[in-house]
Amino acid sequence: MTAATRTVRAATRADLERIREIYNEGIEDRVATLDTEPKSAASIEAWFAEHGERYEILVAEEAGRVVGWVSLNRYSQRCVYDGVADLSVYVTRALRGKGIGSFLLRAIEERARTRGFRKIVLFTLLFNALGQALYAKLGYREVGVFKEQGKLDGRLVDVMAMEKILNRM
């Protein structure tokens, strides 16, 4: 498949099983999340219900098949952070490194700007070099490293915070 056949659109409930499959691949691969147990259909449905028009979820399709997804998530319940969104992005295992992540990030950044976000933050496992290279390529900068932020397979792991300013006040 080529980038020419690639499209992006808002996710719907009909996409949830495929979103779940892709996220569960990320969990299995142990490079993109501290989650260790596969997500159930019910947990993905609850996650989807927490998102709305402002906290959008997009999917990338190639030849009509969902191959990745990206979401803007609430960073904090405090109103002072209403201009900041947290980011999640996942690409199906077989197509990682093929430009889908960049495609999704560009699309969600544009949506974030139109929805009044001034900044996107993300948290990446320190050993996720592929993810960090993607983020850096698109202008995200390292903010710092949380030492021993979480546990993965019985060992403490570090997490890097990154950010991108979208709109200046």
N, C-alpha and C positions, 0 to 999 in steps of 0.2 A: 504494500500500500504506500501511497505517496502523500506528501503533505498537501497536494492538490485536492485529495479526496477527504481531507480533514475538516471537520466543522466543530463549532462549539455552540452550546445552547444551555438554557436553564434546565436543571435536573427536574425530573418529575417522579412521582411515586413509582411509576413503571420502571425507573432506572435503579431502584433501591437494591434489588438483588445483585445486579452487576456492580454497583458501588460497594456493596458488602464483600463480594468476591475479591475485588481489587484491594480493598482495605485489608482483608484477611491474608492476602499474599504479602502485604507489607508487614503484618504481624509475624507471619511465618519466617520471613527473611531476616528479621531482627536488626534492621538498619534504619528504620524510619519512625518507630514509635516504641514507647515503653510498655504498651499493651502487650500482654503475652497470651491471652486467651482469645480465640476467634470470636468475632461478633455474631450475635444471633440476628435473625430478621427483626425481632422485636426491638432490640437495642438500636439498630439502624433506623427503624421507623421512628423511635423516640428522638434520636439525633436529628432526623429530618424535620420533625415537628418543631424543634427548637429554632429552626432557621426560618426566616421570612424574606420578604422582599429586600430588606436592607442587608441581611446576612445571607447572601445568595450562595447557592451551590450550582456550579457549572459542570457539565460533562463534555469531554472531547469524544467525537465519533470518527471512526475511519470506516468507510464502506458500510455505514449504518450500524456499526457495533461500538458500544461504549468501551474506550480504551484507557480512560483516565478521568479523574475528577479533581476539583478544587473547591474549597469553601472558605468563605469569610465567617469567622466565628467571633462571638462576643469575647472581648479581651477581659473586661471587668464589668461587674454590675454597677460600679460607681459611675455616676453621670459625668464626672470630669474626664472620663476616658471614652466618651461616646465617639470621638473622632479617631479612635484606634481600633483596628481589627486584627484579630489573630488569624493566621493562615494555615490551612492544611492542603496538601497536594499529593496525590498518589497516581501512579501510572502502572498499568498492568505489567507484570514482570517481563514478559517477552518483548515489550516495546520500550523499555527504559533506555534512555540515552539516544532516542530518535527524534527529539525535538518536541514531544508532546507536552512535557512539563513547561517548557518555555511558552508554548502556544497557550496553555491554560493560564499561566501566570500573567501574560500580557492581557488576556481577556478579563481576568478578575480584577486586575489593577485598574483598568478602564471603568469597570462597573463600580469599584470602590470609590473612585474619584467622583462619579456622578451621584453617589449615595452619601457624599459628604465626609468620607473618611480622609484624613490628612496623613495617615501613617498605617503601615502594615507591619506587624511583628510576627516572628515565627521562632520556633524552638526546634533545634535539630540535634540529633545525637552527634557527639563530637567526632565519632569515627565514620559518619556518613559523608564521605568526601564527594561522592557524585552529587548529592543534594546540595552541599555547600557550594560546589562549582556552579551549579545551575543558578542558585540565588545570587552569587557574586556576579555572574555574567549579566544578570538583569538589574544590577545596581543595589542589591541588599548589602549592608555592611555589618560586620561583626560588632556586637555591643559588648559581649563578655561571655564568660563561661561559668556556669553554675557547677561547682564541684560536687560530685556524689549526689546528683539531683534525684536520681531514681535507681531502682533495681531492675536488672534484666538478667534473667537466668541465674539468679543467685549472686550476681556481682553488682557493685555500685558503679554507675556510669555517669559521666559528665555530659551536660547539655549546653550547647551554644545558643545564645540569643542573637537574633539578627533583626534588622529593621530596614525599612525603606520609607523615606518621606515622599508622599504623593503630592500634597498641596501645602503650600506655606500659608500661614494665617495672614 
